[in-house]
């Protein structure tokens, strides 16, 4: 069966390395990355910068790159995410230019026909010799869906559709020459999809559904589940381990294994003070509050819906958490310890952003990665 890990599938699951803690770069395909900031050095997301970064990350031993599926900017002074590169095309180009790193495409299931998506993923997978991964998004941004003339489904129905979508894709990746698919939402006749994914095994599949329905979808279908760890981190390694064990137990009840990943933002400088000063400068003092307001309004969080005081708290929290990621702020020693603690708690991987990836990754590569190796969570 395609879903049963073979030797090659184990290599995919391990992202072709023995690192206990997988590290990835998150949001590189979007202008400003994951930082709602007005600082002039904020990330461009130009193809030239993405290409240079992928090669730097590949040489450094970074395990993966995870893009954000975005179609419209959030406004504000910078129009954060106003310029984005489509993720499967982006991944294909980066896979052609690298040799070790896994690159994901982030796909809105309701916007991509499953047979076209299956073929796109296979093409990228062959270009990368088995290094492509699929990150599934059920959809939440109604303004983007309107661009496509697609009506957003009710929350539960989104995952009903996503289930049929991934089922159809797995059939297209499977050994059958021809198949029919008769779902409630998706109906397909005499489908033929060749070639199959590279090496006879399927790409890695990720999802970050935060609701109960979303988490259940991930447990049924995915190899990796992205979840926030802010609350568990307050209780240290033991609390994180308990959270991870809960996720794994839920998957095991379905007869599946799954790895837990999380997201964050790294601001690393030679000293703790330098890191904290820059974090305050870029993320707080120069926050693009208009972009933050735009993101919150999509979630129906406004002063009118939650009240002025609560809105102010949510606004500041959202900006300071890299629009949904935990801040790893500090010296190389401090950042390495934070990351190692997550690994000790059972977290398999961390997708992180930076204000300017190209400028900041060299210090991370030269100082944080060797510390993680000495701490036993990464290979030297």
TITI-789348 format. One record per residue (C-alpha): x, y, z; residue number from 0; residue in one letter. Coordinates in pm, whole numbers, plus 32768, in hexadecimal, padded with zeros to 4 digits. Layout:
residues N
east,north,up,resi,resn
X,Y,Z,NUM,A .
...
This chain:
residues 380
east,north,up,resi,resn
8000,8000,8000,0,X .
8079,815F,7FB2,1,X .
8030,81D5,8115,2,X .
810B,80CB,81B9,3,X .
826B,8156,81EF,4,X .
836D,809B,8123,5,X .
84E0,80DB,813B,6,X .
84B7,81FC,8049,7,X .
8388,827E,8108,8,X .
8454,827C,8248,9,X .
8556,834E,8196,10,X .
8445,8445,8137,11,X .
83BF,844B,829A,12,X .
851E,848E,831E,13,X .
8557,8597,8211,14,X .
8690,84D8,81B1,15,X .
874B,852B,82F2,16,X .
8785,849A,844A,17,X .
872A,85DE,84FB,18,X .
8644,859C,8622,19,X .
85CC,8704,8602,20,X .
856E,8770,84A3,21,X .
8598,88E3,8457,22,X .
84ED,899C,833C,23,X .
84C4,8AFB,82B5,24,X .
835B,8B75,82B7,25,X .
82AD,8C7B,81DF,26,X .
83D0,8CC8,80F7,27,X .
82EF,8CE4,7FC3,28,X .
822E,8E0F,8051,29,X .
8299,8F7A,806A,30,X .
82ED,8FCD,81D5,31,X .
82FD,8E58,8222,32,X .
824C,8E26,836F,33,X .
82A2,8F7C,8401,34,X .
81A7,9098,83F9,35,X .
82BA,919C,83FF,36,X .
830E,92E0,834D,37,X .
848A,92C6,836F,38,X .
8534,92FA,821D,39,X .
85F3,91B1,8233,40,X .
84B0,90E4,8245,41,X .
84A3,8FB7,815F,42,X .
8469,8FF7,7FEB,43,X .
83FB,8E99,7F7B,44,X .
8496,8EDF,7E26,45,X .
84F3,8DAB,7D5E,46,X .
8663,8E0C,7D6A,47,X .
865C,8E1F,7EE7,48,X .
8595,8CDB,7F06,49,X .
868B,8C27,7E24,50,X .
87BD,8CA9,7EDF,51,X .
8720,8C4D,802B,52,X .
86C2,8AEC,7FBD,53,X .
8828,8AA9,7F54,54,X .
88B0,8B37,8099,55,X .
87B9,8A65,8163,56,X .
8808,892D,8096,57,X .
897C,8954,80D5,58,X .
893F,8998,8248,59,X .
8875,8859,8279,60,X .
8724,88FF,82B9,61,X .
8624,87EB,828A,62,X .
84FE,8891,81DB,63,X .
845C,89CA,8152,64,X .
82E9,8A05,8190,65,X .
822F,8B13,80CC,66,X .
80ED,8BCB,8122,67,X .
7FCB,8BA7,802F,68,X .
7F60,8D11,8003,69,X .
7EB3,8DC9,7EE7,70,X .
7E70,8F27,7F6C,71,X .
7F2B,9018,8051,72,X .
7EB4,9093,81A3,73,X .
7ED6,9209,8163,74,X .
7F80,92F5,8253,75,X .
80B6,93BD,81FD,76,X .
8168,9291,8166,77,X .
8041,91C8,80E0,78,X .
80D7,9099,818B,79,X .
80BB,8F66,80A7,80,X .
8055,904B,7F8C,81,X .
815D,8F9E,7EB5,82,X .
816C,8E23,7EC4,83,X .
81F2,8D0A,7DEC,84,X .
8104,8BE8,7DA5,85,X .
817D,8ACC,7E7A,86,X .
8190,8997,7D9A,87,X .
823A,8A57,7C83,88,X .
8321,8AF3,7D87,89,X .
8372,899E,7E1D,90,X .
83BD,8909,7CC7,91,X .
84B7,8A1A,7C77,92,X .
8565,89FA,7DC8,93,X .
8573,887E,7DB2,94,X .
8623,889C,7C63,95,X .
872A,897E,7D00,96,X .
876F,88B1,7E3B,97,X .
87DB,874F,7E8E,98,X .
8776,86F6,7FF4,99,X .
8666,87D8,8080,100,X .
84F4,8777,807E,101,X .
8410,8885,7FEE,102,X .
8299,8890,802B,103,X .
817F,891C,7F5C,104,X .
805C,89AF,8023,105,X .
7F16,896B,7F6D,106,X .
7DB5,89EB,7FAD,107,X .
7CEB,88B2,7F67,108,X .
7BAE,896D,7EF7,109,X .
7C71,8A3A,7DF6,110,X .
7D37,8925,7D47,111,X .
7C94,8809,7C8A,112,X .
7D1A,86CB,7D2C,113,X .
7D93,862B,7BEA,114,X .
7E4B,8766,7B81,115,X .
7EDE,8788,7CDF,116,X .
7F47,861A,7CDD,117,X .
7FFC,864A,7B91,118,X .
80A3,878D,7C06,119,X .
811F,86E2,7D43,120,X .
81A6,85B9,7C81,121,X .
825C,86A0,7B90,122,X .
8302,8758,7CB2,123,X .
834F,860C,7D59,124,X .
8406,8589,7C26,125,X .
84C9,86CC,7C03,126,X .
8537,86A8,7D6D,127,X .
856D,852D,7D63,128,X .
8477,84F3,7E7F,129,X .
84AC,8634,7F43,130,X .
8356,86D5,7F0C,131,X .
8253,86EB,8022,132,X .
80E5,8754,8025,133,X .
8053,883E,812B,134,X .
7ED6,8837,8115,135,X .
7E03,8968,816A,136,X .
7C89,8946,8184,137,X .
7C5D,8AC0,8165,138,X .
7BF8,8BDF,8247,139,X .
7C31,8D2C,8194,140,X .
7AE3,8D82,80F7,141,X .
7B6C,8EB1,803D,142,X .
7C5C,8DD0,7F82,143,X .
7B50,8CD5,7F28,144,X .
7A82,8DEF,7E91,145,X .
7BA2,8E2E,7D9E,146,X .
7B66,8CD3,7D0F,147,X .
79ED,8CE2,7D10,148,X .
79EF,8BC5,7E0D,149,X .
78FB,8BCB,7F2E,150,X .
7992,8B7A,807F,151,X .
78EC,8A4B,811B,152,X .
787F,8A32,8284,153,X .
7999,89C0,8367,154,X .
7939,8850,8382,155,X .
78EF,8836,820E,156,X .
7A49,88BF,81B9,157,X .
7AE8,878C,824F,158,X .
79E7,86A5,81AE,159,X .
7A5A,8732,8061,160,X .
7BCA,8723,80C3,161,X .
7BA2,85B3,811B,162,X .
7B1A,8560,7FC3,163,X .
7C2B,8638,7F27,164,X .
7D4B,8583,7FD0,165,X .
7CA6,8431,7F93,166,X .
7C97,8480,7E1F,167,X .
7E01,84F4,7E1C,168,X .
7E7A,83B9,7ECA,169,X .
7DC2,82E8,7DC9,170,X .
7E69,83AF,7CB3,171,X .
7FBA,836C,7D58,172,X .
7F62,81FB,7D88,173,X .
7FA9,80CD,7CAB,174,X .
7E5E,80C7,7BEB,175,X .
7E65,8112,7A79,176,X .
7CFF,8193,7A7B,177,X .
7C09,81E3,7B8D,178,X .
7AB8,8286,7BCA,179,X .
7A6B,835D,7CF9,180,X .
7908,8398,7D6E,181,X .
7905,8480,7E99,182,X .
7801,8575,7F14,183,X .
78CE,86A0,7E9E,184,X .
79C0,8608,7DA1,185,X .
795D,851F,7C85,186,X .
7A64,849E,7B92,187,X .
7A50,83A4,7A72,188,X .
7B61,82C6,79E1,189,X .
7C81,8388,7A79,190,X .
7DDB,8334,79FB,191,X .
7F05,83DD,7AA2,192,X .
8068,8387,7A3B,193,X .
817F,8393,7A9C,194,X .
8155,8339,7C08,195,X .
821B,83EC,7D1A,196,X .
8392,83BB,7D19,197,X .
840E,8269,7D90,198,X .
82B5,81D0,7DBC,199,X .
826A,827F,7F04,200,X .
8193,83B1,7F3D,201,X .
8200,850E,7FAC,202,X .
81F4,8571,811A,203,X .
80A5,8609,817E,204,X .
807B,871B,8282,205,X .
7F54,87DA,8313,206,X .
7F23,88E1,8420,207,X .
7DAE,88D3,846C,208,X .
7D7B,896A,85C5,209,X .
7C0F,890C,8604,210,X .
7BA1,87B7,867B,211,X .
7B2B,8765,851B,212,X .
7C72,87E1,8487,213,X .
7D43,8717,8579,214,X .
7C75,85DE,8533,215,X .
7CB1,8611,83BE,216,X .
7E28,8623,83FA,217,X .
7E23,84EA,84D1,218,X .
7D76,8426,83BC,219,X .
7E42,849B,8297,220,X .
7F8D,8541,82E6,221,X .
80F0,84EC,8348,222,X .
812A,8631,8403,223,X .
803F,870A,84CE,224,X .
8092,8877,850C,225,X .
8019,88FB,8658,226,X .
8064,8A21,873B,227,X .
8132,89D6,8873,228,X .
811A,8B23,892B,229,X .
8041,8A9E,8A47,230,X .
80FE,8957,8A6E,231,X .
824A,8A10,8A6B,232,X .
81E9,8ACD,8BA2,233,X .
81F2,897F,8C57,234,X .
8345,891E,8BCC,235,X .
83B7,87D9,8B30,236,X .
82BF,8704,8BF4,237,X .
8191,87CF,8B82,238,X .
8206,87C4,8A19,239,X .
823B,864C,8A34,240,X .
80D9,8624,8AB8,241,X .
804B,86EC,8995,242,X .
8114,8624,8896,243,X .
80AD,84DB,8938,244,X .
7F40,8542,891C,245,X .
7F5F,8582,87A7,246,X .
8018,843C,876B,247,X .
7F1C,837C,883A,248,X .
7DFD,8405,876B,249,X .
7EAE,8398,862B,250,X .
7F01,8242,86BD,251,X .
7D91,8209,8707,252,X .
7D5E,8220,858F,253,X .
7E7E,8133,854B,254,X .
7F62,8247,84D4,255,X .
80A9,82EC,8535,256,X .
80D2,8463,8522,257,X .
81E1,855E,8579,258,X .
81A4,86A9,862A,259,X .
8233,87E7,8595,260,X .
8216,894F,8609,261,X .
825D,8AAD,8587,262,X .
831F,8BD5,8609,263,X .
83F2,8D05,85BD,264,X .
8568,8D10,85FB,265,X .
8612,8E57,8658,266,X .
8776,8DF2,86AB,267,X .
8896,8EE2,86E9,268,X .
89EF,8EB5,8787,269,X .
896C,8F2B,88DA,270,X .
881F,8F12,898B,271,X .
87FF,908C,899F,272,X .
883C,90BB,882C,273,X .
8731,8FB9,87DB,274,X .
8630,904F,88C8,275,X .
8679,91B0,884E,276,X .
864C,914D,86E1,277,X .
8512,9088,872A,278,X .
8477,91B7,87D4,279,X .
84EC,929C,86B9,280,X .
846E,91C8,8597,281,X .
8342,9112,8623,282,X .
82AD,920B,8719,283,X .
832D,936D,86DC,284,X .
8318,934A,8562,285,X .
81EF,925E,854A,286,X .
810E,928D,841C,287,X .
7FD3,92B4,84EC,288,X .
7EFE,92E3,83B6,289,X .
7F63,9189,833A,290,X .
7F20,90F5,8493,291,X .
7DC7,9196,8492,292,X .
7D88,9104,8339,293,X .
7DDC,8FA4,83AC,294,X .
7D0B,8FBF,84E7,295,X .
7BDE,9048,842B,296,X .
7BDC,8F11,834C,297,X .
7BB5,8E46,848C,298,X .
7A99,8F30,84F3,299,X .
7B6A,8FC1,860E,300,X .
7B26,9137,861E,301,X .
7AE9,9238,8730,302,X .
7977,9216,86E2,303,X .
796F,909B,870C,304,X .
7A52,906F,883C,305,X .
7A66,91CA,88DB,306,X .
7B7D,92CB,88DB,307,X .
7C4C,923D,89FB,308,X .
7C3D,90D5,8984,309,X .
7C8A,9141,8821,310,X .
7DC0,91FE,888F,311,X .
7E3F,90C8,8947,312,X .
7DFE,8FE3,8820,313,X .
7E9E,90DA,872F,314,X .
7FDE,90F1,87F9,315,X .
7FEA,8F7A,8836,316,X .
7FB9,8F2D,86C5,317,X .
80CE,901A,8658,318,X .
81C2,8FA5,8764,319,X .
8189,8E37,870D,320,X .
81EB,8E59,859E,321,X .
807C,8E3E,8537,322,X .
805D,8CE7,85D1,323,X .
81B5,8C6A,8632,324,X .
827C,8C5A,8774,325,X .
83A0,8D54,8789,326,X .
84F6,8CB8,87C0,327,X .
85B3,8DF4,8820,328,X .
8713,8DF3,88A6,329,X .
8880,8D99,888C,330,X .
88E9,8C58,87DA,331,X .
88F6,8BA8,892C,332,X .
8795,8C17,8989,333,X .
86FA,8BC7,8836,334,X .
87A1,8A71,8829,335,X .
8723,8A1B,8987,336,X .
85BE,8A81,892C,337,X .
85C3,89A9,87F4,338,X .
8664,8883,88A6,339,X .
855C,8891,89B8,340,X .
844C,8866,88B1,341,X .
8505,873D,8821,342,X .
8525,86A4,897C,343,X .
83AF,86CE,89A1,344,X .
8375,85FE,8869,345,X .
8342,870F,8764,346,X .
83CC,8685,861F,347,X .
83F7,87C4,855B,348,X .
83EC,8940,8569,349,X .
839C,8A21,8442,350,X .
8423,8B7A,8491,351,X .
8428,8CCE,83F1,352,X .
851F,8DEF,8403,353,X .
84FA,8F60,83B8,354,X .
85FE,8F3C,82A2,355,X .
8658,8DD0,8269,356,X .
8788,8E0B,818C,357,X .
8828,8EFD,8281,358,X .
87D6,8E36,83BA,359,X .
8803,8CC9,8355,360,X .
8983,8CD5,8352,361,X .
8996,8D18,84CA,362,X .
8896,8C06,8509,363,X .
895C,8B19,842B,364,X .
8AAE,8B69,84C6,365,X .
8A4B,8B86,8635,366,X .
88F9,8AE4,867F,367,X .
8915,89A7,85AD,368,X .
8A61,8939,864C,369,X .
89CB,8970,87A5,370,X .
889E,889B,874A,371,X .
898D,8788,86DD,372,X .
8A45,879D,8829,373,X .
88F4,878D,88DB,374,X .
88AE,8648,8825,375,X .
877E,86A9,8755,376,X .
882D,86E1,8606,377,X .
8943,8634,854A,378,X .
8A8F,86E9,853C,379,X .
